[in-house]
């Protein structure tokens, strides 16, 4: 399914005259020739294409992270703000990249995940969001990331640095968080460069709390 979606995305980019990141044309030819995605999984050209598709809503095996904690807080608040009248908590996960990479490498056969590097120049959203991507295997059984986190936690030994932290905030505080983040120039307009992001940013202000003074 992933290869079919990516092939359709590739053809669509080519049809509208937009540049195809990575070695897109070679990948498209491979797919047209009936090559399985598993056979070309390790080609570097896949990742810019999958990342671009992912940031425009196409399902993929990539999981989005960011190098900036406030950006992560924005996306959590963006999802939580419409639920401000309900009980619940938004979560921001902070991951130590070096420890995670080391643990994932040592247990590669069991986990089969890793951090993917994609040139930000090929993806405006990735650049704006200081994005980092975690990849899952192209074949075999897929598990929720939470299950992998639990497995890695079981491998953690006392006395070693903690590689994952979970920060919580009630949904009721999401409108205030969105407003405060706007003072840091973190809004839909800056996270999603383009006219659509500006419109979303205007709509977003409708979720802010009523206090508009600087804090």
N, C-alpha and C positions, 0 to 999 in steps of 0.2 A: 504493500500500500504506500509506503514512504517513497519508493522509487517512482511509482505512478504519479503521486502528487508532485514530486520534484520535477519530473519530466514535463508535467502540465505547466508548472510554474516557469520552467526554463523556456518552454515554447511561447508562453505568454509574454515574458520579458523580451524575447527576440521579436515577437510580433509587433510590439509597440516601440521597437527601436531602442530599448534601454540596454545599457551595458550589462553583460552577464559576469558576475564576479567569479574569481577562480578560473578554472579551466572548463568553464561551462559548456562550450561548444563540443569539446572532446567528450565530456560526460554525456551530453545529449546524444551524440553519435553512439556511444557505448550502450545507452539505454535503448536506442532505436535498433541496435544490433542484437538486442535480447540479453545483454550482459546483466547479471544479477547485481543488485546494490552491494551484496556481501562481497562480491569479487573486486569491487573498486572502493570499498569502504576506507581503505588506508590512503587513498589518493588525497593529497592536501586540498585539491580543488573542491572537494565536497563541502568543507566546513564554511567558507564564505557564503556559498549558495544556501546551505541549510540554515545558517544564521539569519540571512536576509529574509528567507521565507518564514522563519520562526517569528521574526519581529514584525511581520505583517499578518500574523494570525494563522499560518499554516502549521498544523500539528507536526511535531518532530520529536526526536529523542533528546533534544537539547533542553537543559534547564538553565534559566537566566539567573545570574548573580551580578553584583556590581562591586566596584572597588570603593565606592563611596557610601558610607552608612546612611547619610541623609537621603540619598536616592532610594535606597531600600525602604526607608521609613516613608517616603512619598508614595511608593507603590502600595505599601500596606495600608496607608491612610486613604488612598484613592479608592481602594476596594471596600474599606470599612465605613467611610463617611455616610453612604446611603443607609447603613444599618445603625446609625447613631442612637436611635430610640430603642434598640434591642440590647439584651445582655450578651456580651461576648468580648473577646479580646483579639486584637490584631497582633501579629508576631513578626519580628525581624530576626533573622538568623545571622549570626556573625561567625564566619568560618576562617580558621587559620589555614591559609592556602598551603604553606610549606608542610605542616604536619599532615593535612589531609592528603596531599599528593604522595607523601612518603607512605602513609598507611594504605592508600589505594594501590600503590605500586607493589608493596609487599604482599598484598592480598588480591592481586590482579585477577587470578583465576576465579576467585569467588565473587569479586565485585565487578570487574570489567567496566569500570567507569574512570573518567579522567577529565582534567581541565583542558579545554580546547582553545587555542590561540587563533583569532580571526583578525585580519587587518581592519582597523576601524574605518579606513578610507573607503572601504567597499560597502559600508553600512552606516548611514547617518544616525540611526537610532542607537546603534551600539556605541558610537562615538559620544553622543549626547548623554547617554546613561552610564558611561564608564563601564560598559558591560564586560562580564566574564561569563563563559559558558562551560557547563559541565555536560559531558556526553555519556550516553548510555550505549550499550552494544547494539549493533545493527541486526543481530540475529540471536536466537535463543530466547529463553523465558525472560520477560521483563518484570521487574518488581518496583513498587512505589519507592521513591527516594527515602521516605520515612523508614522503610524496612532496612534499607542499606545503612542508614544512620544508626539504627539499633544494632546492626551487626558490627559496625565499626566501634560503637560504644562498648560492646562486649569484649572487643580486642584491646580496649584501653586498659593500661596497667596503672595502678596507684603510683603517684609520684611523678608521672609524666605530664607534660603540659596539656591542658584541655584545648581541644581543637574546634569545638563547636559550642556556641552560646545562644540562648534563646531569650530575646527581650520582648516583654509583653506590655500592652497598653489597652485599656478599655475602649471599646468602640465609641463610647460617648465622648472620648477625647480626640477622636479623629478629625472633626472639623477644626478644632484649635490647632492641631498639628499641621494640617494643610495650610492654614493661614501663616503659621510661623515659618514653614518651609518656603512659602512664597517670598519672605523677606530675604531668604538665601538664594533667590532666583531659581527655585526648584518648583516648577509648575508643569502642566501639560504642554505649554508653549515651548519650554526648553527641553523637555524630555522627548517630545515628538515634533521635531522641527518641521515647520510647514504650516499652511493655512488651517488645516484640520486641528493641529495642536493648539493654535491660537483660539479657535472656537471652543475647543474642549476646556481650555484654561478659563475662558469667560464663564462657561457653564459651571466649572468647578467652584467658582467663587460663591455660587448659590449654596454650597455645602459648608462654607466657613461659619464659624461662630460669630456672634454679633459684635464682639469686641474688635475694633479696628485700630487700637492704639498699639504703639510699639512696645514690645515686652523685652 
